[in-house]
Amino acid sequence: MAAPVLAVRTGILFRSFKTFTTLKPFIPVISQYGVLTQTANYHPKPLKLNLKDPYIPDKTSEKTPEWQLTEKFDRKRYGRYGDASGIDPATLWPTDEKLEAMIKDEAEWHPTLEVMLKNISIREEEEAAKRRAKEKLIASNMAKMPKMVADWRRERSETKKKMAEEKTRKDKLLAEARERFGYAVDPRSSKFLEMVAEVEKEQKKKKKLLKRREKEEQAATPLAPADE
């Protein structure tokens, strides 16, 4: 009884293994709808390099694509087929003008290590010179600082003194106007301004008389006799 059961189970297992081995390989593909199964049934053959009869485009034909007429395509064909491409390698070398332009571009965009080190040295020297000039300017300003502070303090003191004198003069004029008119006068009124002009005129006259008197006194004073 056990033998027939074992034979049935062995047959089922063999058929399952045969079915599994005949299935084609599959590749899971993730999409917006979930995981799909894509059967890999395309097996391309490797390309063979035909060195006996390589493809040579007809440059005189209008059907030949433009990209097959370029030097880049010729270099590619020569690199793949060599002499079998029918291309003269001398024609692939750049002309004197192109070579000069390439050298110029390389010197500008890809400088040599020596040039790069030289540029770095020049830039460092310029930065050092700027730093020294800045330090010199700071030292010069710091040396001038005590005098600048003293001048500022003197100017501030003189300004305060002038403001105080002006305030005293204004208060004196207001008191004189109050005494003259018998009431407090607005310093912006015409009466006050006319009085100020009159007072200033009288003060100028007094100064002139004082200077004249000093000159007369100096002229009247006898000169001391010179030593013999």
Accessible surface in RSA format (square Angstrom, percent):
REM  Atomic radii and reference values for relative SASA: ProtOr
REM  Chains: A
REM  Algorithm: Lee & Richards
REM  Probe-radius: 1.40
REM  Slices: 20
REM RES _ NUM      All-atoms   Total-Side   Main-Chain    Non-polar    All polar
REM                ABS   REL    ABS   REL    ABS   REL    ABS   REL    ABS   REL
RES MET A   1   193.53 100.2 150.58  99.7  42.95 102.3 124.22 105.6  69.31  91.8
RES ALA A   2    82.11  75.5  69.39 107.1  12.72  28.9  76.20 107.3   5.91  15.6
RES ALA A   3    73.79  67.8  61.77  95.3  12.02  27.3  67.54  95.1   6.25  16.6
RES PRO A   4    78.95  57.5  71.61  65.3   7.34  26.7  78.56  64.9   0.39   2.5
RES VAL A   5    63.11  41.5  60.84  55.1   2.28   5.5  63.08  54.8   0.03   0.1
RES LEU A   6   121.06  67.4 119.73  85.7   1.33   3.3 121.06  85.0   0.00   0.0
RES ALA A   7    65.18  59.9  49.31  76.1  15.87  36.1  56.56  79.7   8.62  22.8
RES VAL A   8    91.71  60.3  84.43  76.4   7.28  17.5  90.65  78.8   1.06   2.9
RES ARG A   9   165.56  69.5 159.53  81.3   6.03  14.4  48.15  65.8 117.41  71.2
RES THR A  10    78.90  56.1  75.22  76.3   3.68   8.8  64.50  86.6  14.40  21.8
RES GLY A  11    23.82  29.4   0.00   N/A  23.82  29.4  23.28  63.9   0.55   1.2
RES ILE A  12    90.11  51.3  89.51  66.7   0.60   1.5  89.76  64.6   0.35   1.0
RES LEU A  13   128.08  71.3 125.84  90.0   2.24   5.6 128.03  89.9   0.05   0.1
RES PHE A  14   130.31  65.2 125.74  77.9   4.58  11.9 130.05  78.8   0.26   0.7
RES ARG A  15   146.78  61.6 144.83  73.8   1.95   4.6  67.29  92.0  79.48  48.2
RES SER A  16    62.82  53.1  51.26  68.4  11.56  26.6  35.53  75.7  27.29  38.2
RES PHE A  17   130.14  65.1 125.15  77.5   4.98  13.0 129.84  78.7   0.30   0.9
RES LYS A  18   123.09  60.1 121.07  74.3   2.02   4.8  67.53  60.8  55.56  59.2
RES THR A  19    81.79  58.2  78.34  79.4   3.46   8.2  57.03  76.6  24.76  37.4
RES PHE A  20   147.11  73.6 139.65  86.5   7.46  19.4 140.92  85.4   6.19  17.7
RES THR A  21    79.73  56.7  46.52  47.2  33.21  79.1  44.24  59.4  35.49  53.7
RES THR A  22    96.02  68.3  65.55  66.5  30.46  72.6  62.25  83.6  33.77  51.0
RES LEU A  23   118.83  66.2 100.43  71.8  18.40  46.3 102.08  71.7  16.75  45.1
RES LYS A  24   128.94  62.9 114.47  70.2  14.47  34.5  73.86  66.5  55.08  58.7
RES PRO A  25    81.05  59.1  70.36  64.1  10.69  38.9  80.95  66.8   0.10   0.6
RES PHE A  26   133.32  66.7 114.77  71.1  18.55  48.3 114.77  69.6  18.55  53.1
RES ILE A  27    91.79  52.2  91.42  68.1   0.38   0.9  91.79  66.1   0.00   0.0
RES PRO A  28    86.89  63.3  72.15  65.8  14.74  53.6  72.26  59.7  14.62  90.9
RES VAL A  29    53.90  35.5  50.98  46.1   2.92   7.0  53.90  46.8   0.00   0.0
RES ILE A  30   146.92  83.6 120.19  89.5  26.72  64.4 120.19  86.6  26.72  72.5
RES SER A  31    42.22  35.7  22.47  30.0  19.75  45.5  33.11  70.5   9.11  12.8
RES GLN A  32   158.72  88.8 110.60  80.8  48.12 114.6  50.32 107.1 108.40  82.2
RES TYR A  33   179.99  84.0 143.76  81.8  36.23  94.3 114.49  86.0  65.50  80.7
RES GLY A  34    33.62  41.5   0.00   N/A  33.62  41.5  31.95  87.7   1.67   3.7
RES VAL A  35   105.90  69.7  76.85  69.6  29.05  70.0  76.85  66.8  29.05  78.8
RES LEU A  36    92.04  51.3  89.48  64.0   2.56   6.4  92.00  64.6   0.04   0.1
RES THR A  37    95.92  68.2  64.95  65.8  30.97  73.8  33.99  45.6  61.93  93.6
RES GLN A  38   103.95  58.1  99.59  72.8   4.36  10.4  28.71  61.1  75.25  57.1
RES THR A  39    62.45  44.4  48.95  49.6  13.50  32.2  19.29  25.9  43.16  65.2
RES ALA A  40    28.35  26.1  20.26  31.3   8.09  18.4  27.68  39.0   0.67   1.8
RES ASN A  41    99.04  68.3  71.25  68.9  27.79  66.9  12.72  30.6  86.32  83.4
RES TYR A  42   168.92  78.9 152.80  86.9  16.12  42.0 119.27  89.6  49.65  61.2
RES HIS A  43   139.78  76.4 115.23  80.1  24.56  62.8  83.13  85.7  56.65  65.9
RES PRO A  44    87.82  64.0  62.73  57.2  25.09  91.2  69.01  57.0  18.81 116.9
RES LYS A  45   183.54  89.5 164.67 101.0  18.87  44.9 108.36  97.5  75.18  80.1
RES PRO A  46   118.40  86.3  99.64  90.8  18.76  68.2 111.91  92.4   6.50  40.4
RES LEU A  47   179.37  99.9 148.97 106.6  30.41  76.4 150.92 106.0  28.46  76.6
RES LYS A  48   193.99  94.6 164.06 100.7  29.93  71.3 110.99  99.9  83.01  88.4
RES LEU A  49    99.38  55.3  70.36  50.3  29.02  73.0  72.80  51.1  26.58  71.5
RES ASN A  50    75.96  52.4  68.34  66.0   7.62  18.3  32.31  77.8  43.64  42.2
RES LEU A  51    95.04  52.9  84.86  60.7  10.18  25.6  84.96  59.7  10.08  27.1
RES LYS A  52   201.95  98.5 166.37 102.1  35.58  84.7 116.11 104.5  85.84  91.4
RES ASP A  53   107.93  75.6  98.79  98.3   9.14  21.6  23.23  54.7  84.70  84.5
RES PRO A  54    15.54  11.3   7.34   6.7   8.20  29.8   8.46   7.0   7.08  44.0
RES TYR A  55   119.26  55.7 108.99  62.0  10.27  26.7  99.61  74.9  19.66  24.2
RES ILE A  56    97.35  55.4  75.75  56.4  21.60  52.1  75.75  54.5  21.60  58.6
RES PRO A  57     8.41   6.1   0.00   0.0   8.41  30.6   1.13   0.9   7.28  45.2
RES ASP A  58    80.43  56.3  70.79  70.5   9.65  22.8  34.44  81.1  45.99  45.9
RES LYS A  59   102.69  50.1  80.16  49.2  22.52  53.6  54.14  48.7  48.54  51.7
RES THR A  60   126.08  89.7  92.21  93.5  33.87  80.7  84.59 113.6  41.49  62.7
RES SER A  61    38.76  32.8  25.67  34.3  13.10  30.2  18.89  40.2  19.87  27.8
RES GLU A  62   178.51 102.5 141.60 107.1  36.91  87.9  63.47 122.8 115.04  93.9
RES LYS A  63   193.83  94.6 164.95 101.2  28.88  68.8 116.07 104.5  77.76  82.8
RES THR A  64    18.00  12.8   5.95   6.0  12.05  28.7   3.85   5.2  14.15  21.4
RES PRO A  65    54.08  39.4  43.04  39.2  11.03  40.1  54.08  44.6   0.00   0.0
RES GLU A  66   146.87  84.3 140.99 106.7   5.88  14.0  54.62 105.6  92.25  75.3
RES TRP A  67   152.87  61.3 146.23  70.8   6.63  15.6 133.70  71.3  19.17  31.1
RES GLN A  68    18.83  10.5  18.83  13.8   0.00   0.0   0.00   0.0  18.83  14.3
RES LEU A  69    70.35  39.2  49.26  35.2  21.09  53.0  49.37  34.7  20.98  56.5
RES THR A  70    61.64  43.8  55.68  56.5   5.95  14.2  58.14  78.1   3.49   5.3
RES GLU A  71    79.79  45.8  76.21  57.7   3.57   8.5  35.14  68.0  44.65  36.5
RES LYS A  72   165.99  81.0 162.83  99.9   3.16   7.5 105.31  94.8  60.68  64.6
RES PHE A  73    26.45  13.2  23.39  14.5   3.05   7.9  26.07  15.8   0.38   1.1
RES ASP A  74    12.46   8.7  12.46  12.4   0.00   0.0   0.08   0.2  12.38  12.3
RES ARG A  75   101.42  42.6  93.54  47.7   7.89  18.8  48.29  66.0  53.13  32.2
RES LYS A  76   129.14  63.0 116.70  71.6  12.44  29.6  69.70  62.7  59.44  63.3
RES ARG A  77    14.54   6.1  13.40   6.8   1.14   2.7   8.51  11.6   6.04   3.7
RES TYR A  78    58.93  27.5  56.57  32.2   2.36   6.1  35.01  26.3  23.92  29.5
RES GLY A  79    67.68  83.5   0.00   N/A  67.68  83.5  35.22  96.7  32.46  72.7
RES ARG A  80   131.09  55.0 109.46  55.8  21.62  51.5  20.77  28.4 110.32  66.9
RES TYR A  81    36.38  17.0  25.62  14.6  10.76  28.0   5.63   4.2  30.75  37.9
RES GLY A  82    25.21  31.1   0.00   N/A  25.21  31.1  23.08  63.3   2.12   4.8
RES ASP A  83   119.16  83.5  97.93  97.5  21.23  50.2  39.02  91.8  80.14  79.9
RES ALA A  84    42.41  39.0  19.48  30.1  22.93  52.2  31.59  44.5  10.82  28.7
RES SER A  85     1.20   1.0   0.00   0.0   1.20   2.8   0.06   0.1   1.14   1.6
RES GLY A  86    66.18  81.6   0.00   N/A  66.18  81.6  32.47  89.1  33.70  75.5
RES ILE A  87    23.78  13.5  13.86  10.3   9.92  23.9  17.93  12.9   5.85  15.9
RES ASP A  88    81.62  57.2  71.31  71.0  10.31  24.4  30.62  72.1  51.00  50.9
RES PRO A  89    65.90  48.0  58.29  53.1   7.61  27.7  58.58  48.4   7.32  45.5
RES ALA A  90    73.89  67.9  51.66  79.7  22.23  50.6  61.05  86.0  12.84  34.0
RES THR A  91    89.91  63.9  66.72  67.6  23.19  55.3  69.95  94.0  19.96  30.2
RES LEU A  92    24.18  13.5  19.90  14.2   4.29  10.8  20.44  14.4   3.75  10.1
RES TRP A  93   176.06  70.7 163.62  79.2  12.44  29.2 151.90  81.0  24.16  39.2
RES PRO A  94    28.04  20.4  19.63  17.9   8.40  30.5  23.18  19.1   4.86  30.2
RES THR A  95    76.19  54.2  68.06  69.0   8.13  19.4  72.09  96.8   4.10   6.2
RES ASP A  96   117.12  82.0 109.98 109.5   7.14  16.9  32.10  75.5  85.02  84.8
RES GLU A  97   128.51  73.8 120.94  91.5   7.56  18.0  68.99 133.4  59.52  48.6
RES LYS A  98   102.34  49.9  98.96  60.7   3.38   8.0  74.21  66.8  28.13  30.0
RES LEU A  99    60.40  33.6  60.40  43.2   0.00   0.0  60.40  42.4   0.00   0.0
RES GLU A 100   124.07  71.2 120.71  91.3   3.36   8.0  42.26  81.7  81.81  66.8
RES ALA A 101    50.56  46.5  45.19  69.7   5.37  12.2  50.16  70.6   0.40   1.1
RES MET A 102   107.04  55.4 101.29  67.0   5.74  13.7  94.02  79.9  13.02  17.2
RES ILE A 103   103.96  59.2 102.98  76.7   0.98   2.4 103.32  74.4   0.64   1.7
RES LYS A 104   144.31  70.4 138.10  84.7   6.21  14.8  85.86  77.3  58.45  62.3
RES ASP A 105    75.48  52.9  75.10  74.7   0.39   0.9  20.01  47.1  55.48  55.3
RES GLU A 106   103.52  59.4 101.07  76.5   2.46   5.8  25.72  49.7  77.80  63.5
RES ALA A 107    67.52  62.1  47.71  73.6  19.81  45.1  54.60  76.9  12.93  34.2
RES GLU A 108   111.65  64.1  83.45  63.1  28.20  67.2  38.79  75.0  72.86  59.5
RES TRP A 109   179.08  71.9 157.82  76.4  21.25  49.9 144.13  76.8  34.95  56.7
RES HIS A 110   132.34  72.3 120.13  83.5  12.21  31.2  80.13  82.6  52.22  60.8
RES PRO A 111    44.86  32.7  31.16  28.4  13.70  49.8  33.13  27.4  11.73  72.9
RES THR A 112    87.62  62.3  79.47  80.6   8.15  19.4  83.18 111.7   4.44   6.7
RES LEU A 113   126.33  70.4 118.46  84.8   7.87  19.8 119.07  83.6   7.27  19.6
RES GLU A 114   138.87  79.7 131.73  99.7   7.14  17.0  48.45  93.7  90.42  73.8
RES VAL A 115    65.98  43.4  65.62  59.4   0.37   0.9  65.98  57.3   0.00   0.0
RES MET A 116    89.35  46.3  87.23  57.7   2.12   5.0  73.47  62.5  15.88  21.0
RES LEU A 117   102.43  57.0  97.51  69.8   4.92  12.4  97.85  68.7   4.58  12.3
RES LYS A 118   133.78  65.3 127.42  78.2   6.36  15.1  75.89  68.3  57.88  61.7
RES ASN A 119    68.24  47.1  64.89  62.7   3.35   8.1  18.46  44.4  49.78  48.1
RES ILE A 120    67.82  38.6  67.82  50.5   0.00   0.0  67.82  48.8   0.00   0.0
RES SER A 121    50.36  42.6  47.89  63.9   2.47   5.7  25.43  54.2  24.93  34.9
RES ILE A 122    77.87  44.3  77.87  58.0   0.00   0.0  77.87  56.1   0.00   0.0
RES ARG A 123   122.66  51.5 121.50  61.9   1.17   2.8  47.69  65.2  74.98  45.4
RES GLU A 124   103.46  59.4  98.30  74.4   5.16  12.3  34.49  66.7  68.98  56.3
RES GLU A 125   112.59  64.6 106.81  80.8   5.78  13.8  43.00  83.2  69.59  56.8
RES GLU A 126    96.07  55.2  91.20  69.0   4.87  11.6  34.02  65.8  62.05  50.7
RES GLU A 127    94.08  54.0  89.94  68.0   4.14   9.9  31.89  61.7  62.19  50.8
RES ALA A 128    19.43  17.9  19.32  29.8   0.11   0.2  19.32  27.2   0.11   0.3
RES ALA A 129    46.43  42.7  40.77  62.9   5.65  12.9  42.11  59.3   4.32  11.4
RES LYS A 130   152.69  74.5 143.87  88.3   8.82  21.0  92.07  82.9  60.62  64.6
RES ARG A 131   133.65  56.1 128.81  65.7   4.84  11.5  53.01  72.4  80.64  48.9
RES ARG A 132   146.54  61.5 141.76  72.3   4.78  11.4  67.52  92.3  79.02  47.9
RES ALA A 133    62.55  57.5  51.08  78.8  11.47  26.1  57.06  80.4   5.48  14.5
RES LYS A 134   136.99  66.8 132.31  81.2   4.69  11.2  79.06  71.2  57.94  61.7
RES GLU A 135    98.51  56.6  92.91  70.3   5.60  13.3  38.60  74.7  59.91  48.9
RES LYS A 136   160.99  78.5 153.55  94.2   7.44  17.7 101.79  91.6  59.19  63.1
RES LEU A 137   109.73  61.1 105.96  75.8   3.77   9.5 109.44  76.9   0.29   0.8
RES ILE A 138    89.58  51.0  88.42  65.9   1.16   2.8  89.52  64.5   0.06   0.2
RES ALA A 139    62.24  57.2  50.67  78.2  11.57  26.3  57.33  80.7   4.91  13.0
RES SER A 140    44.87  37.9  35.91  47.9   8.96  20.6  26.41  56.2  18.45  25.9
RES ASN A 141    63.31  43.7  63.31  61.2   0.00   0.0  17.02  41.0  46.29  44.7
RES MET A 142   117.69  60.9 108.82  72.0   8.86  21.1  88.01  74.8  29.67  39.3
RES ALA A 143    79.97  73.5  48.06  74.2  31.90  72.6  60.06  84.6  19.90  52.7
RES LYS A 144   116.67  56.9 113.32  69.5   3.35   8.0  66.21  59.6  50.46  53.7
RES MET A 145    80.11  41.5  80.11  53.0   0.00   0.0  63.93  54.4  16.17  21.4
RES PRO A 146    92.06  67.1  78.87  71.9  13.19  47.9  87.35  72.1   4.71  29.3
RES LYS A 147   142.73  69.6 136.05  83.5   6.67  15.9 107.69  96.9  35.03  37.3
RES MET A 148   107.57  55.7 100.22  66.3   7.36  17.5  95.63  81.3  11.94  15.8
RES VAL A 149    52.85  34.8  50.44  45.7   2.41   5.8  52.79  45.9   0.06   0.2
RES ALA A 150    53.61  49.3  46.03  71.0   7.58  17.2  50.01  70.4   3.60   9.5
RES ASP A 151    33.56  23.5  33.56  33.4   0.00   0.0  12.07  28.4  21.49  21.4
RES TRP A 152   136.42  54.7 134.50  65.1   1.92   4.5 109.44  58.4  26.99  43.8
RES ARG A 153   143.57  60.3 140.01  71.4   3.56   8.5  34.52  47.2 109.05  66.1
RES ARG A 154   123.92  52.0 117.68  60.0   6.24  14.9  59.08  80.7  64.84  39.3
RES GLU A 155   100.13  57.5  98.47  74.5   1.66   3.9  30.79  59.6  69.34  56.6
RES ARG A 156   109.73  46.1 103.62  52.8   6.12  14.6  34.16  46.7  75.57  45.8
RES SER A 157    68.35  57.8  61.81  82.5   6.54  15.1  28.27  60.2  40.07  56.1
RES GLU A 158    83.93  48.2  82.42  62.4   1.51   3.6  30.32  58.6  53.61  43.8
RES THR A 159    72.32  51.4  70.69  71.7   1.63   3.9  48.18  64.7  24.15  36.5
RES LYS A 160   125.90  61.4 120.21  73.8   5.69  13.5  77.81  70.0  48.09  51.2
RES LYS A 161   132.70  64.7 126.54  77.6   6.15  14.6  75.03  67.5  57.66  61.4
RES LYS A 162   141.24  68.9 137.23  84.2   4.01   9.5  82.99  74.7  58.25  62.0
RES MET A 163   127.87  66.2 118.55  78.5   9.32  22.2 106.94  90.9  20.93  27.7
RES ALA A 164    57.52  52.9  49.57  76.5   7.95  18.1  56.30  79.3   1.22   3.2
RES GLU A 165    95.86  55.0  88.09  66.6   7.77  18.5  43.53  84.2  52.34  42.7
RES GLU A 166    94.64  54.3  92.63  70.1   2.01   4.8  44.80  86.6  49.85  40.7
RES LYS A 167   135.00  65.9 130.28  79.9   4.71  11.2  98.48  88.6  36.52  38.9
RES THR A 168    91.05  64.8  86.73  87.9   4.32  10.3  65.01  87.3  26.04  39.4
RES ARG A 169    86.84  36.5  82.34  42.0   4.50  10.7  50.29  68.7  36.55  22.1
RES LYS A 170    95.51  46.6  95.47  58.6   0.04   0.1  44.00  39.6  51.50  54.9
RES ASP A 171    68.02  47.6  61.66  61.4   6.36  15.0  29.18  68.7  38.84  38.7
RES LYS A 172   144.38  70.4 137.37  84.3   7.01  16.7  87.51  78.8  56.87  60.6
RES LEU A 173    11.68   6.5  11.68   8.4   0.00   0.0  11.68   8.2   0.00   0.0
RES LEU A 174    39.95  22.2  38.29  27.4   1.66   4.2  38.29  26.9   1.66   4.5
RES ALA A 175    48.66  44.7  44.10  68.1   4.56  10.4  44.63  62.8   4.03  10.7
RES GLU A 176    59.69  34.3  56.11  42.5   3.58   8.5  27.62  53.4  32.08  26.2
RES ALA A 177     0.11   0.1   0.11   0.2   0.00   0.0   0.11   0.1   0.00   0.0
RES ARG A 178   119.79  50.3 117.65  60.0   2.14   5.1  47.13  64.4  72.66  44.0
RES GLU A 179   153.08  87.9 122.27  92.5  30.81  73.4  52.98 102.5 100.11  81.7
RES ARG A 180   110.07  46.2  74.51  38.0  35.56  84.7  45.26  61.9  64.81  39.3
RES PHE A 181    64.79  32.4  42.04  26.0  22.75  59.2  47.47  28.8  17.32  49.6
RES GLY A 182    64.11  79.1   0.00   N/A  64.11  79.1  31.37  86.1  32.74  73.3
RES TYR A 183   109.67  51.2 102.63  58.4   7.04  18.3  99.80  75.0   9.88  12.2
RES ALA A 184    75.71  69.6  52.42  80.9  23.29  53.0  53.39  75.2  22.32  59.1
RES VAL A 185    15.90  10.5   4.14   3.7  11.76  28.3   6.71   5.8   9.19  24.9
RES ASP A 186    65.71  46.0  53.82  53.6  11.89  28.1  30.91  72.7  34.80  34.7
RES PRO A 187    45.06  32.8  38.82  35.4   6.24  22.7  38.82  32.0   6.24  38.8
RES ARG A 188   198.78  83.5 174.96  89.2  23.81  56.7  78.08 106.7 120.70  73.2
RES SER A 189    36.18  30.6  26.06  34.8  10.12  23.3  36.12  76.9   0.06   0.1
RES SER A 190    76.45  64.6  67.60  90.2   8.85  20.4  40.44  86.1  36.01  50.5
RES LYS A 191   106.20  51.8 103.60  63.6   2.61   6.2  67.11  60.4  39.10  41.6
RES PHE A 192    10.59   5.3  10.59   6.6   0.00   0.0  10.59   6.4   0.00   0.0
RES LEU A 193   100.99  56.2  96.50  69.0   4.49  11.3  96.75  67.9   4.24  11.4
RES GLU A 194   119.41  68.6 110.40  83.5   9.01  21.5  46.87  90.7  72.54  59.2
RES MET A 195     3.55   1.8   0.93   0.6   2.61   6.2   2.90   2.5   0.65   0.9
RES VAL A 196    20.98  13.8  20.98  19.0   0.00   0.0  20.98  18.2   0.00   0.0
RES ALA A 197    59.45  54.7  51.12  78.9   8.33  19.0  54.02  76.1   5.43  14.4
RES GLU A 198    82.54  47.4  77.61  58.7   4.93  11.7  29.16  56.4  53.38  43.6
RES VAL A 199    12.19   8.0  12.19  11.0   0.00   0.0  12.19  10.6   0.00   0.0
RES GLU A 200    66.38  38.1  65.34  49.4   1.04   2.5  17.50  33.8  48.88  39.9
RES LYS A 201   128.02  62.5 125.11  76.8   2.92   6.9  70.38  63.4  57.64  61.4
RES GLU A 202    77.41  44.4  76.10  57.6   1.31   3.1  27.53  53.3  49.88  40.7
RES GLN A 203    83.12  46.5  81.78  59.8   1.34   3.2  24.40  51.9  58.72  44.5
RES LYS A 204   135.21  66.0 133.43  81.9   1.78   4.2  77.05  69.4  58.16  61.9
RES LYS A 205   117.58  57.4 116.00  71.2   1.57   3.7  67.20  60.5  50.38  53.7
RES LYS A 206   140.00  68.3 134.91  82.8   5.09  12.1  81.95  73.8  58.05  61.8
RES LYS A 207   134.58  65.7 132.25  81.1   2.33   5.5  77.12  69.4  57.46  61.2
RES LYS A 208   141.34  69.0 136.41  83.7   4.93  11.7  80.61  72.6  60.72  64.7
RES LEU A 209    97.26  54.2  94.81  67.8   2.45   6.2  94.85  66.6   2.42   6.5
RES LEU A 210    98.90  55.1  96.91  69.3   1.98   5.0  98.79  69.4   0.11   0.3
RES LYS A 211   135.18  65.9 134.12  82.3   1.05   2.5  77.46  69.7  57.72  61.5
RES ARG A 212   143.40  60.2 140.24  71.5   3.17   7.5  43.47  59.4  99.93  60.6
RES ARG A 213   141.33  59.3 139.82  71.3   1.51   3.6  36.46  49.8 104.86  63.6
RES GLU A 214    85.04  48.8  83.84  63.4   1.20   2.9  26.38  51.0  58.67  47.9
RES LYS A 215   146.46  71.5 140.82  86.4   5.64  13.4  84.67  76.2  61.79  65.8
RES GLU A 216   105.34  60.5  97.86  74.0   7.48  17.8  43.83  84.8  61.51  50.2
RES GLU A 217   105.03  60.3  99.26  75.1   5.77  13.7  43.56  84.3  61.47  50.2
RES GLN A 218   135.82  75.9 118.68  86.7  17.14  40.8  42.57  90.6  93.25  70.7
RES ALA A 219    90.50  83.2  51.22  79.0  39.28  89.4  63.53  89.5  26.96  71.4
RES ALA A 220    82.80  76.1  50.68  78.2  32.12  73.1  62.21  87.6  20.59  54.5
RES THR A 221    87.35  62.1  76.65  77.7  10.69  25.5  59.97  80.5  27.38  41.4
RES PRO A 222   118.22  86.2  95.45  87.0  22.76  82.7 105.83  87.4  12.39  77.0
RES LEU A 223   169.96  94.7 146.33 104.7  23.63  59.4 148.05 104.0  21.92  59.0
RES ALA A 224    91.50  84.1  62.13  95.9  29.36  66.8  67.66  95.3  23.83  63.1
RES PRO A 225   125.24  91.3 102.13  93.1  23.11  84.0 113.49  93.7  11.74  73.0
RES ALA A 226    94.55  86.9  65.28 100.7  29.26  66.6  74.67 105.2  19.88  52.7
RES ASP A 227   147.23 103.1 114.24 113.7  32.99  78.0  41.09  96.7 106.15 105.9
RES GLU A 228   217.75 125.0 140.62 106.4  77.13 183.6  90.55 175.1 127.21 103.9
END  Absolute sums over single chains surface
CHAIN  1 A    21834.0      19196.0       2638.0      13749.4       8084.5
END  Absolute sums over all chains
TOTAL         21834.0      19196.0       2638.0      13749.4       8084.5
